[in-house]
Amino acid sequence: MGAQQKTTVHFPMRARPAKPKARVRAASVLQVRDLIVEIPTRRGVLRPVDGVSLDIAAGEVLGVVGESGAGKSMMGSAVIGLFDPPTHIASGAIRLAGQRLDLMRPEQLREIRGRRIGMVFQDPLTSLNPLIRVGDQLTETIRSNLGVPRREAEERALAALLEVGIPGAEDRLRSYPHEFSGGMRQRVVIALALCAEPKLVIADEPTTALDVSVQAQIIALLKRLCRERGTAVMLITHDMGVIAEAADRVAVMYAGRLAEIGPVADVVGRPAHPYTEGLMASTPMATAPGKRLAQIPGAMPRLDAIPPGCAFHPRCPQAEAGCFLDPRPTIDACGGRAACWVRARERRMDRVS
Amino acid sequence: MSMTVEIRETPEPEAQAPEEPAARVEVSGLTRQFDVSKPWLNRLIEGGERAILTAVNNVSFQIPDRGVYALVGESGSGKSTIGKIAVGLLPPSSGSVKIGGTDLFRERSARRRRRARAEIQMVFQDPYASLNPRWRVGDIVAEPARTLGHRLDGGPGALLEQVGLSARDVEKFPHEFSGGQRQRICVARALSSKPKFIVCDEPTSALDVSVQAQVLNLMRDLQSDLGLTYLFISHDLSVVRYMADRIGVLYLGALMEEAPRDTLFATPRHPYTRMLLDAAPRLDAFGREVPPPKGEIPDPINPPKGCPFNPRCPLAVDRCREERPVMRMAGSTRVACHAVEEGRS
């Protein structure tokens, strides 16, 4: 494995280089390095996030996929520092535009959340205060984050609602959250997340509770707004279809670790990691009608029983002897876009021949 | 092409093409309304009107023996209500459900009614809520058979093995299983009374993709091995495409279009079906920049006049806003749309 010379993690730029305005790649807005999140329990320390490194550039949508328990939401929470003790960041670094978030005190993080990082969660009702009119929630957020006078904040609130496409925005400012439909509520939450012009938006399953047609609307909206403003987006979801549609790059997580990361067309179209391959093959979308769905045997290991070596090896159809043993594969060590010894060996063979 | 397709009125509700095999399940003119008005005293004091929600509006379809019929629709389209009526959990406001020729709700003979009901089982969406946490898995699985007085060949262990679990799992409790395994237990329970017809209401919506594939494969295998008839309810077009022979598309409680699987996906006729297919995420859709569908599902208490889809429909004309379209045959598709009928699509 020492054959690989990559010392810095290098990610290909954007999935779609043929963008109207091919921006010069700015420094990453978000940089996560070797992040480890730990939960001490009576029966040992669990690691829901284990050694994850990734970057998101300005205006880029990074999709984070994985099945439940893969640690994708935990990673989102780590970035915004929303942990309940005893869960904590054990090691690694999180930088937002060069600033270390993981070393900040809670008061400092409060300043960052909302102003520099916007959040959109699955259930819009939990993000909105049911007792306060939508307009007042927006105005208050804008005033506290941007420190502008009330008048201006109100104008901005209206502009924000218009921008996310809420019909009759002027009247809707006086409505309460329960008076909106699910899709409209999620639009309000997006308006709220973006109104302070954050550098980064973390969207955790933003469309899971919505219908297909509304889901398409919300994805299009999120994509458009973030591209226009150059906001970086971490889109956390379990839905490969949503990822294929919305993301520029994709990070696939398994058992708290990064299995694969790369441009969306590569990861979805030509998956490198056997887990991604299995995941793609088992989606009914990728299966021709009448054909059997490919299935990955077994289930994701529990956090207290993660096998040594590659965490996927007990379910992996391509596993080799080396996969069962430590050290476990990492993207860095394997040199490609997948954390897989088999792929790393194949690449070495190619190079030799 | 649509100009040349001969369109004729379907003689509702019975009379299908003669070569059609005998229907295991026959749903005709099914309507279900819910009274969602405020309590009587509030109405008296505040002067509110009675509010009636029509969850299912005149839905008719048939499922042939050993067929898999899928109902797709967004939330509020009435698909779960139809499922509940089909197993007898809810009575219809009007219309009928016939299982093997016996009307589930109007059959006079108690014996025949009981026999028809014994042929039905259901698998629910949430495998966490549909298993009693205090019962051992063996008891859960054996219960339908015990209730109906059937003998369980090989005991509950054999059933568990049939769905890919271990016979030793009978002693365990539901909390010891993962979501996918629980759904397998639900399937085993449904099989225990040897049903002919199973209603599956979003059976894999709560599961992860790789586990969903396992459960869908299992359900397909059981369907062909045991000769089961399924009514498969889902909001996920890709799942439905995998499971069903024939698909009905629901919108605001009414059937918009019904077609064999491949026909529906190859040539969707109804504008709503097309919108659904366009909006569904696709794996090869990187950077797809299509305008997303407009509008949302209207309030079902005050549905639009005429065709329920007319406010969002790109083809809507005055007739669509006035007159409710009825289901008509167009090729192998049944579709309720004025535009298709007039060849405007």
Contacts between the chains, C-beta under 8 A, distances in Angstrom:
chain1	res1	chain2	res2	distance
A	15	B	286	6.6
A	15	B	287	7.6
A	16	B	286	7.0
A	16	B	287	5.0
A	67	B	208	3.8
A	67	B	209	6.8
A	67	B	210	6.4
A	67	B	211	7.6
A	68	B	179	8.0
A	68	B	208	5.7
A	181	B	296	5.6
A	183	B	296	5.6
A	184	B	296	7.5
A	211	B	74	3.8
A	211	B	75	5.6
A	211	B	235	7.0
A	211	B	297	7.2
A	212	B	74	6.5
A	212	B	235	6.9
A	212	B	237	7.4
A	212	B	276	6.1
A	212	B	279	5.0
A	212	B	280	5.4
A	212	B	281	8.0
A	213	B	74	6.6
A	213	B	275	6.3
A	213	B	276	6.8
A	213	B	279	4.6
A	213	B	292	7.4
A	213	B	293	4.3
A	213	B	296	7.6
A	214	B	296	6.2
A	215	B	279	7.3
A	215	B	281	7.4
A	216	B	278	8.0
A	216	B	279	4.0
A	216	B	280	8.0
A	216	B	281	7.5
A	216	B	292	4.0
A	216	B	293	6.2
A	217	B	292	4.3
A	217	B	293	6.9
A	219	B	281	7.9
A	219	B	292	7.6
A	220	B	291	7.6
A	220	B	292	4.6
A	238	B	208	6.4
A	238	B	209	7.0
A	239	B	281	6.8
A	240	B	209	6.9
A	240	B	283	6.3
A	241	B	238	7.7
A	241	B	280	7.2
A	241	B	281	2.9
A	241	B	282	6.4
A	241	B	283	6.3
A	241	B	285	7.8
A	242	B	281	5.4
A	244	B	281	6.5
A	244	B	282	6.6
A	244	B	283	4.8
A	244	B	284	7.1
A	244	B	285	5.5
A	244	B	286	6.1
A	245	B	281	4.7
A	245	B	282	7.1
A	245	B	285	5.0
A	245	B	286	7.7
A	245	B	288	6.4
A	264	B	286	5.3
A	265	B	286	5.1
A	268	B	283	5.7
A	268	B	284	8.0
A	268	B	286	7.3
A	269	B	284	7.5
A	278	B	210	6.4
A	279	B	209	6.0
A	279	B	210	6.1
A	280	B	283	7.3
A	282	B	209	5.5
A	282	B	210	4.9
A	282	B	212	7.3
A	282	B	213	3.5
A	283	B	209	5.5
A	283	B	213	7.8
A	283	B	238	7.0
A	283	B	283	7.0
A	284	B	212	7.9
A	284	B	213	7.7
A	284	B	216	7.1
A	284	B	236	7.6
A	284	B	238	4.0
A	284	B	239	5.2
A	284	B	241	6.5
A	284	B	242	4.2
A	285	B	238	4.3
A	285	B	281	7.7
A	285	B	282	6.7
A	285	B	283	5.2
A	286	B	283	5.6
A	287	B	242	6.3
A	289	B	241	5.5
A	289	B	242	6.9
A	289	B	261	6.4
A	289	B	262	6.5
A	289	B	265	7.4
A	292	B	217	6.0
A	292	B	220	7.6
A	293	B	213	4.1
A	293	B	216	5.8
A	293	B	217	5.5
A	293	B	242	6.6
A	294	B	213	6.8
A	295	B	210	6.7
A	295	B	213	4.2
A	295	B	214	4.8
A	295	B	217	5.9
A	296	B	210	4.4
A	296	B	213	7.5
A	299	B	178	5.5
A	299	B	180	6.6
A	299	B	210	7.9
A	299	B	211	6.6
A	300	B	208	8.0
